[in-house]
C-alpha cells in the first residue's frame, strides 16, 4: 500500500505542479487570428504580447482549440516567428487528419 502511494503520488504531484506552472506563466489566449487557406492546409497568423515573444523567441509550440470545429479538442502545432514582426507568430496546419480537414472545410465556406 505505501509503495503504490509513493509510486503514483510523486509523478502525479510533479505533473500537477508542471501543469499549474504552464497554465499561469506560459499560457496566452489569442482572441483574434487571421486564417489563410492554402491548397494542402491553412496558415493561422496571430499577434502575441511582448512577454510571450521574449519567452519563445525562436518558435516553440502551441496547443490550438477552435471551438467552431470542436469545443474540446486541442492540437499541438509548431509556432514560427514572423521575420518582419517579432510579435507575430504563424501556425501552419497541413490537411492530413479529420480535425485539420474539418478546419480546412470550415474555412472554405
C-alpha positions in Angstrom: 0.0 0.0 0.0 2.7 2.5 0.9 4.8 1.7 -2.2 1.8 2.3 -4.6 1.0 5.6 -3.0 4.6 6.8 -3.5 4.8 5.3 -6.9 1.7 7.1 -8.1 1.7 10.1 -5.8 5.1 11.6 -6.7 4.7 11.5 -10.5 1.2 12.8 -10.2 2.4 15.7 -8.0 5.1 16.6 -10.5 2.5 16.5 -13.3 0.1 18.8 -11.4 2.9 21.3 -10.5 4.1 21.4 -14.1 0.6 21.9 -15.5 0.0 24.7 -12.9 3.2 26.4 -13.9 2.4 26.2 -17.6 -1.2 27.4 -17.0 -0.2 30.5 -15.0 3.2 31.5 -16.6 3.3 30.2 -20.1 -0.3 30.4 -21.4 -1.6 33.2 -23.5 -5.1 33.5 -25.0 -5.2 34.8 -28.6 -8.6 36.1 -29.4 -8.0 37.3 -32.9 -6.4 35.2 -35.6 -6.1 35.5 -39.4 -6.6 32.3 -41.4 -5.2 31.8 -44.9 -6.5 28.8 -46.8 -3.7 27.0 -48.8 -4.2 24.1 -51.3 -3.0 21.5 -48.8 -3.8 23.1 -45.5 -4.0 26.5 -43.8 -1.9 29.2 -42.1 -3.0 30.8 -38.9 -1.4 34.2 -38.1 -1.7 35.8 -34.7 -0.5 38.7 -32.7 1.3 37.9 -29.4 2.3 40.0 -26.4 5.9 41.3 -25.8 6.2 38.9 -22.8 5.3 36.0 -25.0 7.6 37.0 -27.8 10.5 37.3 -25.3 9.9 33.9 -23.7 9.5 32.0 -27.0 12.0 33.7 -29.3 12.8 31.1 -31.9 9.5 29.4 -32.4 8.0 27.0 -29.9 4.7 25.2 -30.0 1.1 25.9 -29.2 -2.0 24.0 -28.4 -4.8 25.1 -30.7 -8.5 24.8 -29.9 -11.0 26.1 -32.5 -14.5 25.9 -30.8 -16.2 26.3 -34.2 -14.7 22.9 -35.2 -14.7 21.1 -31.8 -15.0 22.7 -28.4 -13.0 20.0 -26.6 -10.2 19.1 -29.0 -6.7 20.6 -28.6 -4.0 20.0 -31.1 -0.3 20.8 -30.9 1.4 22.8 -33.7 4.8 24.4 -34.1 5.0 28.2 -33.9 7.0 30.2 -36.4 8.1 33.7 -35.8 7.4 36.3 -38.5 10.6 37.7 -40.0 9.3 41.2 -40.1 7.5 41.5 -36.7 8.7 39.7 -33.5 5.2 39.9 -32.0 3.5 37.9 -34.8 3.5 34.1 -34.9 2.4 31.7 -37.6 1.0 28.2 -37.4 0.9 26.0 -40.5 -1.6 23.2 -40.4 -1.4 20.5 -43.1 -4.8 18.9 -44.0 -4.0 15.3 -43.1 -6.4 14.2 -40.4 -10.1 14.5 -39.5 -9.7 17.6 -37.4 -7.5 19.5 -39.8 -9.7 18.5 -42.8 -12.7 19.9 -40.8 -10.8 23.2 -40.2 -10.0 23.4 -43.9 -13.6 22.7 -44.9 -15.0 25.3 -42.4 -12.5 28.0 -43.6 -13.6 27.5 -47.3 -17.2 28.5 -46.5 
